[in-house]
């Protein structure tokens, strides 16, 4: 094939692929915004702390969806870092809203855990920034694992059958490791089920311990 013709075809194909990626990204973020409006409107039927939690969860769901879009269709550290920081902030807001319904030492413990998880998520989001402005293979893998971790945490927080926030989540190569304490075997089983239902999870390792509340 003539070299000039080959270059023209290659350039056209590359431009077409980029356009498709951009269109797909915009489509996903538009759907995230639309779903958020619907979810937020549904929160108007609630009041007090329940409404605060509902709104925070709606925002977190949108942040996760937008992070998924960035992970799938963008490959620059600035966009991915921004998306992951937004997810960390949104998940933190959900946790804080839930903590407000508690009192005493339970509330203090809840807030301490929420702050710790938020700091770890922010540090993790910023740790993979590359000097060349793109994600290396290793960093991209870390992003995927981080996205899985934040999604599992968010789904655990949103799950109405789970009362405990003492579940710690780590992900490595698609394998989710759960640890911490839950008050019953039923909640342990539910936590495992929630983790397994998250997209991208290949395996769940259960390290949860049963500690009935006194």
N, C-alpha and C positions, 0 to 999 in steps of 0.2 A: 504493500500500500504506500502511496506517496506520503512522505513524511509530513508535508504541510497539511494534507487532508486528514492524516491521523491526528495531528495536533488540534485541528479545528473540531473534529468529532469528539476528541477527549475533553476539550474545553467546554463544548456544548453539553456533554453528558455530566460533567462536574457541576455546571451551572444549574442544570435540571435537578440534580440530586440536592443541591443546596436550597433551591426554591422549594422542593418538596419538604425538606427538613424545616424550613422556616414556616411553611404553611401548616405543617403538623404541629409545630410548637405553638403557633398562634391559636390553632383549633383547640388544643388541650388547655391552654391558659384561659381561653374564652369560656370553655365549658366549666372550668374551675370557678370562674367569676359568676357564671350563671347559677351553678349549684349552690354557691355561697349565698346568693340573694334569696334563694328558695329556703335554704336551711335557716338563715337569719330571720326570715319572715315567720317561720314556724315557731321561733323562740318567743314571739310576741304573746303566745298563748300561756306563757309561764311568767313567773314573777320572782322577785327577790334573788337569792343566791342561785336558784335553779335556772333562772333566766341568764344570769351572768355566766354560768357554766356552759349553758347551751350556746350562747354567742361565742364564747371562747373556743368551743369545740368546732363550731362552724368555720371560724377563722383558721383553726389548726388544720382542718380538712382541706381548706383551700391552699394553705401553705404547702402541705404535703403533695397535693396534686401539681402545683406549680414547680415544686422541686423535682417531681417525677419527669415533668416536661423538660426541665433544664438538663437532667441527667441523660435523657434519651436523645435530645436534639441539639445540645450545645456541648462544646468541648473546650471552653475557656474557663480558667480558674475563677475569674471575677464573677461570672454569672453563677457558677456552681457554688462558690463560697457564699454569695449573697442569698441564694435559695436555701442553703443549709442553715445559715444564720436565722433566716426568717422562720424556718421550721422550728429551730431551737427556741426562739422567742415565743412562737405561738404555743408550743407544747408547755412552755413555762407558764404562760398565762392560764392555760387550762388547769395545770397543777395548782397554781395559786388560788384560782377560783374554787377549786374543790377543797383546798385547805381551809378556806374561810368558813366552811360549814362545820369545822371541828372546833374544839376548845382545849384549853390547857396544854398539857405536855403533848397530846396527840397533834395539836395544831402546830406546835413548835417543831416537832419531829418531821411533820409533813412539809413545812416550809424549808427546813434544813435540807431535806432530801431533794426537794424541788430546785433549790438554789444550786446544790451540788451537781445535779443532772444537767442543769442549764449551763453551768460553767464548763463542764466536760464536753457538752455538745458544741459550744462556741469554740473552744480550743481545738476540737477535732475538725471543725469546719475550716478553720484557718491554717491548720497544720499542713495541708496538702498543696498550698499555693506554689506553683512552679515558676521558675525564673523566666521561662520562655512564653508564659501566658497560656500554655496548653496543659492538659492533664496527661501524665505519663500512664503507662499501662497499670503500674502498681497503684498510683494515686486514684485512677478511675475505679479500680477494684475497691479501694478504701472508701470511695464515695458511695459505691453501691452498698457496701456493708453498713456504712453510716446511715444511709437512707432507710435500709431495712430496720436498723436499730430504732431510729426515731419513729418509724411507722408502727413498729411493735409496741413501743412505749405509749404512743398516742392511742392505739386501739385498746391497750390494757386500761388506760385511764378512762376511755369512753365506755368500756364494758360495764353495764349496770350490775352484773352479777359478781363483780370483783370489788370488794370493799377496801382491800389492802393496797397501799402504795409502796410496800416494802419489797417489790419485785424488781430485781436488777437485770438488765438486758445487755448482752454483748453479742456481736456477730462477727464471724470470721469465715470468709469464703462461702457465705450463704448459710452457714450453720449458726443457728441462734442458741445461745446458752442462757438459760434462766436460772437465777439464784435468788436467795433471800428467804423470806418467811411469809406464809399464808396461814390463815386460821383453820382451813379444812382441806381435805383431799379434793372436795368438789371444786374449790377455788383453784387448786393446783391444776386440776384437769382442764378447767376453763381457760386458765392462762396459757397452757400448752396448746389448746385448740385455737386460741386467738393468734398465737405466734405462727402456727402452721398455716393459717389462712392468709397471711401477708404475702403478697406477690414477691417472688425472688427467694423465699426461704426454701432451702433444700432439706434441712434437717433441724430438729429441735432437741437439744440436750437438756434434760430436766435436773436441775440441782436445787429445786425448791424444797424447803423443810416445813413440816406442819407444826405450827405453834398456836394452839387454841388460845383465844383471848381470855384473860382472867376476868 
